[in-house]
Amino acid sequence: MNTKTILANLAYEFQTEKTLYSHEHFIRQTLKLAKKAEGKTLTNPMVGAVLVCTRNNQRDIIGQGFHKGYGKPHAEIEAIEDANRNGYSDLSRCTLYVNLEPCCHFGKTPPCTDRILSEKIPHVIFGTLDPFKKVAGKGKKKLLENGVQVEFGFLEDECRELNKVFFKHVKTGLPWVTLKMAQSVDGKIATANGDSKWISSEASRKLVHRWRSQFDAVLVGAETVMKDNPSLNVRLIRGRHPKRIILDGRLRLPDKATVVHDALRSQTIILTSESAPLKKIKLFRERGVKVYTFKADGYRINIRKALKKILYEEKIASVLVEGGAVVHGEFLKEKLADEIAVFIAPKLIGNGRPSVSAELAESIKRSVTLNGVTYSKSGDDLLLHARL
């Protein structure tokens, strides 16, 4: 083996070791762990943690864990308990990695900072600061004041993206909203007589069911329920059912509609106006359906106020809006949507019902601009995904 080959191999080994043992490497492990709780944490963030111990110039993960659900132990505690189960009771020479700043307040569980200090963990490295006002740098400060070495800002963009839902509702008091549409190439979601089954492919419908299992709630308007009588549950994959939100200012919802009649009716939420028929409100509530009434302009509900209400009352931090055209238009007009997913089927309908029914722009220059657009295949369909 010549000198050039030996040096190349040494350089490769050094780079590999550097990658394996970098802070970014371990933060990436926390992100993988955190993602296991997707769709289960409600208004809490997704967090993963790993405990790393250095022995004989080797850095090993001795404990790991993630926040498994709303009200359950935090990732840091799970990682510490895992290390204890693995036979490690002395953590005074370990480094704790976590994708989000450790909490320092009493909520559903005690402060993670207190447990970190009691375990005498000397070094904490996290991805990004927690925007929640009871933390927001205070966790970092408490650790520093008690002699813990703290570093942060590793893979920060990825850490923020993973918890975009959490960051959104903490900063704005509103849930993360994704608009989902399935349309023909010429922008129609149904024929002129209302036939819409099925525009999108089976693969696309299966993907939507996966999304439903990851979102806290699915939202549609009364027109969609009256026309299609959808179940709005998860059937094509194994997963949890989302809550079902029906936007219905006049409360025109038929009392035999699936969403107010099936076994999952207690997971149905109706948003209506104070002018809605009291008899019908009472009927639905007696069935276990949740009905929220709001002051309205005629029968037009203030969607922004309604979203804030369900965030705090129902712990709904993410909403998948599935239609129809008027509802999509309202969310776009009021700037309440964060992203959009459009399944474009290789079909032409001609005269039919548009995917969005609203006057959004007087000119092309003022049209709604999509950002960070990506395209991918979904069965025979083209899936456009973008931020608003």
C-alpha positions in Angstrom: 0.0 0.0 0.0 1.5 3.3 -1.0 1.8 6.4 1.2 -1.0 8.2 -0.7 -3.4 5.4 -0.1 -2.5 5.2 3.6 -3.0 8.9 4.1 -6.4 8.7 2.3 -7.5 5.9 4.6 -6.4 7.8 7.7 -8.2 10.9 6.5 -11.4 8.8 5.9 -11.2 7.2 9.3 -10.7 10.6 11.0 -13.6 12.1 9.1 -15.8 9.1 10.0 -14.8 9.3 13.7 -15.5 13.0 13.7 -18.9 12.5 12.2 -19.8 9.7 14.6 -18.8 11.6 17.7 -19.8 15.1 16.8 -22.5 17.0 18.7 -24.6 17.1 15.5 -24.5 13.3 15.4 -26.0 12.9 18.8 -28.5 15.7 18.3 -29.6 13.8 15.1 -30.2 10.8 17.3 -32.5 12.8 19.6 -34.5 14.0 16.5 -35.0 10.4 15.4 -36.2 9.5 18.9 -38.5 12.5 19.2 -40.2 11.7 15.9 -41.5 8.5 17.3 -44.1 10.4 19.2 -45.5 12.2 16.1 -49.2 12.9 16.5 -49.2 11.9 20.2 -47.9 15.0 22.1 -50.8 17.4 21.5 -49.7 20.8 22.7 -46.4 19.5 24.0 -43.3 19.4 21.8 -41.7 16.2 20.4 -38.4 15.7 22.3 -35.8 13.0 22.3 -32.7 12.7 24.6 -29.6 10.5 24.8 -27.0 10.2 27.6 -23.5 9.7 26.3 -20.6 8.4 28.5 -16.9 8.6 27.5 -14.8 5.5 28.4 -11.5 4.4 27.0 -11.7 7.2 24.3 -15.0 5.7 23.2 -18.3 7.7 23.4 -21.3 5.4 24.0 -25.0 6.0 24.4 -25.9 4.5 27.8 -29.5 5.8 28.0 -32.1 7.2 25.6 -35.7 8.1 25.5 -38.4 10.4 24.1 -41.5 12.2 25.3 -44.2 9.5 24.5 -47.3 11.6 24.9 -49.1 14.6 26.5 -48.7 14.4 30.3 -46.1 11.6 30.2 -42.5 11.9 31.4 -40.2 14.1 29.4 -37.4 12.8 27.2 -34.6 13.7 29.6 -36.3 11.7 32.4 -36.8 8.7 30.1 -33.1 8.8 29.1 -32.0 8.9 32.7 -34.3 6.1 33.7 -33.1 4.0 30.7 -29.5 4.5 31.8 -30.4 3.4 35.3 -32.0 0.3 34.0 -28.9 -0.4 32.0 -26.9 -0.4 35.2 -25.6 3.2 35.2 -26.3 4.9 38.5 -23.4 7.4 38.4 -24.0 10.0 35.6 -21.5 12.5 36.8 -19.2 12.0 33.8 -21.9 12.0 31.1 -23.2 14.4 28.5 -27.0 14.8 28.0 -28.1 15.6 24.4 -31.6 16.8 23.8 -33.2 18.6 20.8 -35.0 21.2 22.9 -34.0 23.2 25.9 -34.8 21.3 29.2 -37.8 22.7 31.1 -37.4 24.4 34.4 -41.1 24.7 35.6 -43.7 22.5 37.1 -46.4 21.5 34.6 -47.8 18.0 34.1 -44.4 16.8 35.3 -41.6 18.2 37.5 -38.8 20.3 36.0 -36.2 18.4 34.0 -33.5 20.7 35.2 -34.0 19.6 38.8 -33.5 15.9 37.8 -30.4 16.8 35.7 -28.9 18.6 38.7 -29.8 15.9 41.2 -28.1 13.3 38.9 -25.0 15.6 38.7 -24.9 15.5 34.9 -22.1 18.0 34.2 -22.7 18.7 30.5 -25.9 19.4 28.6 -26.1 20.0 24.9 -29.4 20.9 23.1 -30.6 21.9 19.7 -32.6 25.0 20.2 -34.1 27.2 22.9 -37.7 26.5 24.0 -40.0 29.5 23.1 -42.5 28.7 25.8 -42.4 31.7 28.2 -42.0 29.6 31.3 -38.8 28.2 29.8 -37.4 30.5 27.1 -33.8 30.5 28.2 -34.6 30.0 31.9 -33.7 26.3 31.7 -30.3 27.1 30.2 -29.8 29.8 32.9 -30.7 27.5 35.8 -28.2 24.8 34.6 -25.4 27.4 34.1 -26.0 28.9 37.5 -25.6 25.5 39.1 -22.3 24.7 37.4 -23.5 22.7 34.4 -21.7 23.2 31.1 -24.3 24.1 28.5 -24.1 24.3 24.8 -26.9 24.8 22.2 -27.6 25.8 18.6 -26.8 22.4 16.9 -29.0 21.5 14.0 -31.2 24.3 15.1 -33.2 24.6 11.8 -34.0 20.9 11.9 -35.0 21.0 15.6 -37.3 23.9 14.9 -38.8 22.2 11.8 -39.6 19.1 13.8 -41.5 21.1 16.3 -43.1 23.7 13.9 -46.5 22.9 15.4 -45.3 23.6 19.0 -43.4 26.8 18.0 -46.5 28.1 16.1 -49.0 27.8 18.9 -46.7 29.0 21.6 -45.9 32.1 19.7 -49.4 32.9 18.2 -52.0 31.0 20.3 -53.1 29.3 17.0 -52.8 25.7 15.8 -50.7 24.7 12.8 -53.0 24.5 9.8 -52.4 22.5 6.6 -54.8 22.8 3.7 -55.3 19.5 1.7 -56.8 19.5 -1.8 -57.3 16.8 -4.4 -58.0 18.3 -7.8 -57.8 17.7 -11.5 -55.2 19.3 -13.7 -57.6 22.1 -14.5 -58.2 22.8 -10.8 -61.5 21.1 -10.2 -62.4 19.1 -7.1 -65.7 17.8 -8.5 -67.8 17.8 -11.6 -70.6 20.3 -12.1 -73.1 17.9 -10.5 -70.9 17.3 -7.5 -69.3 13.9 -8.3 -65.8 13.8 -6.7 -65.1 10.1 -6.1 -62.4 9.5 -6.7 -60.2 12.3 -8.2 -57.0 11.2 -6.5 -55.3 7.8 -6.6 -55.5 5.1 -4.0 -51.9 5.9 -3.0 -52.8 9.5 -2.4 -55.9 8.6 -0.3 -53.7 6.2 1.8 -51.2 9.1 2.4 -54.0 11.3 3.5 -55.1 8.7 6.1 -51.5 8.6 7.4 -51.7 12.4 7.7 -55.0 12.2 9.6 -53.3 9.9 12.1 -50.6 12.5 12.7 -52.8 15.6 13.0 -54.8 16.4 16.1 -57.9 17.2 14.0 -59.4 17.2 10.6 -61.7 20.1 9.6 -64.4 20.4 6.9 -67.3 22.6 6.2 -71.0 21.6 6.5 -71.3 21.5 2.7 -68.8 18.7 2.5 -70.6 16.7 5.2 -74.0 17.2 3.5 -72.7 16.3 0.1 -70.3 13.4 0.8 -71.2 12.2 4.4 -67.6 11.5 5.2 -66.3 9.5 8.2 -63.1 11.6 8.5 -61.4 8.7 10.4 -58.4 6.5 9.7 -59.1 3.4 7.8 -56.5 2.7 5.1 -53.6 2.5 7.6 -53.3 1.6 11.2 -53.3 4.7 13.3 -55.2 6.8 15.8 -58.3 8.7 14.7 -58.2 12.5 14.7 -60.8 14.7 16.2 -63.3 15.8 13.6 -64.2 19.5 13.4 -67.2 20.7 11.4 -67.5 24.4 10.6 -71.2 25.0 10.4 -72.5 28.5 11.2 -76.1 27.7 10.5 -75.9 24.2 12.0 -77.4 22.6 8.9 -75.7 19.3 9.7 -78.1 16.4 9.2 -78.7 14.5 12.5 -78.0 11.3 10.6 -74.6 12.4 9.4 -71.9 9.8 10.1 -69.8 12.2 12.1 -72.6 12.9 14.7 -73.9 9.3 14.6 -71.1 6.8 14.6 -69.1 5.3 17.5 -66.5 8.1 17.2 -69.1 10.9 17.7 -67.6 12.0 21.0 -64.5 13.0 18.9 -66.7 15.3 16.7 -66.6 19.1 17.4 -69.0 21.5 15.8 -68.2 25.2 15.5 -71.4 27.1 15.0 -73.0 30.5 15.7 -75.0 31.7 18.7 -77.9 32.0 16.3 -77.9 28.3 15.5 -81.1 26.3 16.5 -81.0 25.5 20.2 -82.9 22.3 19.7 -80.3 20.9 17.4 -77.4 22.0 19.6 -79.1 20.2 22.5 -79.6 17.1 20.4 -76.0 16.8 19.3 -74.7 17.5 22.8 -76.9 14.8 24.3 -75.2 12.4 21.9 -71.8 13.4 23.2 -70.9 15.7 20.3 -69.1 18.8 21.4 -70.7 22.0 20.2 -69.0 25.4 20.5 -71.0 28.5 19.8 -69.6 31.9 18.8 -70.8 35.4 18.1 -71.1 35.7 14.4 -71.6 38.2 11.6 -74.9 36.7 10.5 -73.9 33.1 10.6 -70.2 33.7 9.6 -68.0 32.5 12.5 -64.7 34.2 13.2 -62.4 31.3 12.4 -59.4 32.8 14.1 -61.2 33.0 17.5 -62.6 29.5 17.0 -59.1 28.0 16.3 -57.8 29.7 19.5 -60.7 28.3 21.5 -60.2 24.7 20.4 -56.4 24.9 20.9 -56.9 25.6 24.6 -60.1 23.8 25.2 -59.4 20.6 23.2 -55.6 20.7 23.1 -55.8 20.7 19.3 -52.4 22.0 18.1 -52.6 20.8 14.4 -55.5 20.9 12.0 -55.7 19.2 8.5 -58.3 21.2 6.5 -59.9 18.9 3.9 -62.5 21.3 2.4 -64.5 22.2 0.8 -63.8 25.1 -1.6 -65.4 27.8 0.5 -63.6 26.7 3.7 -60.3 26.6 1.8 -61.0 30.1 0.6 -61.8 31.4 4.1 -58.6 30.1 5.5 -56.5 31.6 2.7 -58.3 34.9 2.8 -57.8 35.2 6.6 -54.2 34.1 6.3 -54.8 31.2 8.8 -53.1 28.4 6.8 -49.4 27.6 7.3 -48.9 25.1 4.4 -50.8 23.5 1.5 -50.7 20.1 0.0 -52.4 19.6 -3.4 -52.8 16.3 -5.1 -53.1 16.9 -8.8 -54.6 14.0 -10.7 -54.0 13.5 -14.4 -57.6 14.2 -15.3 -59.5 17.0 -17.0 -63.0 17.9 -15.8 -63.9 21.2 -17.6 -66.9 22.8 -16.1 -66.9 21.8 -12.4 -66.3 22.9 -8.9 -63.0 24.8 -8.1 -60.7 23.8 -5.3 -60.8 27.3 -3.8 -63.9 29.5 -3.8 -62.8 33.0 -2.8 -61.6 36.3 -4.3 -58.0 36.2 -3.2 -56.4 38.6 -5.6 -57.4 41.4 -7.9 -54.4 40.9 -10.1 -51.7 38.2 -10.7 -49.2 40.4 -8.8 -51.3 40.2 -5.7 -52.0 36.5 -5.9 -51.1 34.2 -3.0 -47.5 33.1 -3.3 -46.4 29.7 -2.3 -43.0 29.3 -0.8 -40.5 26.4 -0.6 -42.5 24.4 -3.2 -41.7 20.7 -3.6 -43.2 18.2 -6.0 -43.4 14.4 -5.6 -45.2 11.5 -7.1 -48.2 9.9 -5.3 -49.5 7.0 -7.3 -50.5 8.5 -10.6 -50.9 11.9 -9.0 -48.5 14.8 -8.6 -48.2 16.1 -5.0 -47.4 19.8 -4.6 -46.3 20.8 -1.1 -45.6 24.4 0.0 -45.6 26.9 2.8 -47.9 29.9 2.8 
